[in-house]
Amino acid sequence: MKLISCRNVSFHYPAQEGQTPGATVLDGINLEIGRGEFVAVLGHNGSGKSTFAKLLNAILIPTKGEVFVDGIDTQQQDKLLEVRRRVGMVFQNPDNQIVATVVEEDVAFALENLGLPTGEIRRRVDDALAAVEMTEYATHPPHRLSGGQKQRVAIAGIIAMRPDCIVLDEPTAMLDPRGRREVMLTLEALNKNHGVSVVLITHYMDEAARAERVVVMDAGKVLLDAPPGEVFSHTQLLTGAGLDVPQAAKLCYELRCAGVNLPGEIIDEDACVHALLQILK
């Protein structure tokens, strides 16, 4: 069942005073995000992927076309809060989203602004911290946490709002490998255990490979939209769009070009090793 629907969406940033409008950033996007899906969005810098992310919870409004969230047109100003309750947004730098001096107070911040009863806030904060495995840090100051832990707190602040979908704009770009791993495991658990739709904007191929669906954007258009194995089999197309592919997929592509009979949808090391062992037997 679809949760988000983009219909012929185009976007350009408005003109500054005395200037012509900016160049078109998105051009005729037609895309749907289903309930419970885990979708990765790839694209080189300037491809439009971050602008696309901001359209999904009405930070930006389409210049042309329509974005619907659970049937609500994001252009309806009186429905803005309902849209953002359904689709939460997590940005690249967790420090920009943390506003309190204690972890549990930060997670409670938006709930308090909604005027929820104290008991309900307590339950939601506890549930959100448990979901991202940060309960033991509830009374810690955020500035003493690692980058990955801070990002998990930022995610907890969003999921305390009980959204149907979380959109994350390169949430691991500023993290070390351990922090990246923590955030990815958190997103996978939220998706699988709680049914939260995840839209992950990333430039890491290994992160995209863990999604169930990959959307590749180039010059404001959708270039590919398919499961990871199929997307990463298009090595030349991705390279032409300024993107890399997982190392296992690249190796298998080179071997196929050399005449080795390998399946076209290998994207991880284990599958690559298994396929090569089958050939060597």
N, C-alpha and C positions, 0 to 999 in steps of 0.2 A: 504494500500500500504506500502511495507516495506521500511524503511529508512536505517537501519543497519542490516547487515547479517554476522553472525559468522559461518564459515564453518569448522568443524572439527578442532577447534582451541586448540592448546596446547601451554604451555609456561613454560619455566624454566629460572631462572636468569643465565646469563653467568658466567663462571668460573672466579675467580680471578686468577692472575698470579700464576702458579704452583699448582693450585687446580683443582679438578674435577668440572663439572657444578653443579649448585644447584639442589635440588630436584624439581620434576615437580609440578608446582603450579596450572596449569589448564590442564585438560586432556580430549581432544576430545569434546569441547563445540560446540554444534550446536544450534544457537539461533537467532531469528530475532526480531527486534524492529520496529514496524509500525509507520507511521506518525501520530502524535497526540495521541500516547499512553502514559499512565502514568504507568510505571513499577517500582515496588519496588524489590530490590535484597537483600535477607537476607542470613546470614551465620555467624557461629561463627568465632572467630579470627583464621586466618590461612586457612579459607575455599577457598580463592582465589577471593573473591568478589571485593576487592580494585584493585587487578591486572586486573581483568576483566574490571573494569571501565576505567583504563588507556589505555586499548587496543582500546576502542571505539573512542578515538580521537588521536590515534597514539602517545601518550606519550610513550607507549611500542608497540613493533611489535611482532606478534606471532612467536614462535619458529617453530611451524608447523601449517599448515592450513592458512586460509585467513579471514580477516575482510574487508568488503566492506561498505563504507558510501556513500549512494546515488550513488551506482555503481562504486565508486572509491576505488581501492585497497589501503589500508593504507600503504602498503610497497613501494608505489611509492613516492620516496623522493621529486620529483618535484611537487607533488600534495598535499604536507603536509599542506600548507596554506589553500587550498580549503577544506580539511578534517576538519580542526579546525575552519573554518568559519561556517561549517555546524553543528559541534558538539562542544559545549563549555563545559568547565570543571570548577566546583566549589569544593573547597576542604574544609576540616574540620575546619581549623582555618582561619577566614576571615582576620585576621591581616597579614597573609602571602600573600594575594592577593591585599591588599590596598597599593598603592604606592604614592599617592598624599596627600597633606595637606588640600585639600578642596574636598568635596564629588563630585561635578560636574566635577572637573578636573580629579578625579580618574576614573569616568565613561568614560571620553573622552580620556583617555590615549591610549588605543589600537587603537582607531579610528584615532588619530593624527599620530600614527606610520604607519598607512595604507596610510596616505597622503590624506585623504578625504577632500573635500572643507569645509571651516569653517561653512557655512550655513547648510550643511548636518550633520556635527558633532553636531551642536546646536540642530537640530531637533531630532537626534537619542538620545542624552543625555536626552532631555526633555521627550521624549516618554518612555525611559527606566526607568527614575525616577518615572514617573507617573504610569507605569506598576507595580512597586513594592511599590507604595504609599510612596515615599520618596521625593516628590517634595519640600515640605516645608523645607527640610534639605539640599537643593542643595548647599548652601554656608557655611554649617557647617564644622568644622574640624572633620574628621572621628574618631579621638581618643576620642571625647566627646560623641560618640554614644554608645548605648547599644550593647550587643553582637548580638542580633537579628537584629538590625538596620544595623550593620556592614555587616552582612551576606547578607542582602537585597541589600546593596550597591554593594557587590561583585557580586551578581546575576545580578544587573543592568548593571555592566560593561560587563558581558557576553552577555546579551540580546541586548545591544547596537550594538553588532556585527551582529544581526539579524540571529542567528543560527536556524536550524531546530530542534535541540535537545539540551537539557542541561543535562549533567551527573553530579550528585552531590555525592561526597564521604563522607558520614556521616556528612552532613552540620550542623546538630543540636546537635552533640555530646558534644560540649562545651558550649551549651546554657542552660539557665534556662527555665522552662516551658513556660513562656510568649514569650521568644525568639523563642522557638521551634514552638509555635502556629503561630507566625508572619510569619516564614519562610514557614510553611506548607500551610497557606492561600495564600501566594504569589505564590507558585508552582502550587497550584490548579487553581488559577486565570490565570496564564500564560498558563496552559494546556487547560482550558476550553474556555477562552476568546480569546486567541491568537493562539491556535492550536500548541503550542510548545510541542514536545515530551519530556517527563521527565523520566530519569532513576535515581532513588533514591536508593543509597546504604545506608542501615540503619540497626541498631540493635534494633530499637524501633518497637515493634509489632503493636502498635496503629497507627504509621505512615504507616507501610506497609498495614494495613487494609484499609487505605483510597485510596490506588491505585486501578486501575482496573485490575491489573495483578501482581502476586507475583512470583518471581523466587527464589527458595531456593537452595543454593549451599552448598556442603559438600565435602571435600577432593578434590577440584578441578573439581568436576562434578556437573551437574544440577540434583538435587534430586527431585524437584517438579517445575512445571511451570503451573499455573492455576489461576483463579480468587481467591481473598482472602478467600471467604467462603469455597471453596473447599480445599485450602491449609491448612487453620487452623482447618479443620475437622480431619486432620491427626495428632492428638495430640501425639500419641506414637512415630510416625516417627520423628516428629520435636524434641521431647524431646531426642530421641536417637541421634539426630544430634547436641545436645547441645544448642537447642533453646527453648524459652518459647513460649506460645501462649497467645492471649488476655484473660483477666480474664473471660469475658463472655463465650468465647469458652471453657475455662478450666472448668468452673462451669457446663456448659451444658454437657460436656464429662463425668464428674463425675456423674451427674444425670442420664445420659443414662446408664452408667455402673451399676447404682443402680436400673435400670428398668423403669425409667421415659421416656415416649415416646416424645422425643424432636427432631426437625429437626437437621440435621447434619451440617448446614452451618451458624449457628448463631455466629457472631463475635463481636457484640457491645451490650452495656447495654440495649438500647431501645428495640432491637429485642428480647433479653433475657427476659426482663420484659413482653413484649407482649405475648411471647410463654408460659410463666409460668401462666399468667393470663388466657389464653385460657384453660389451663389444669385445673385450679382451679375453673372455672365456673361450 
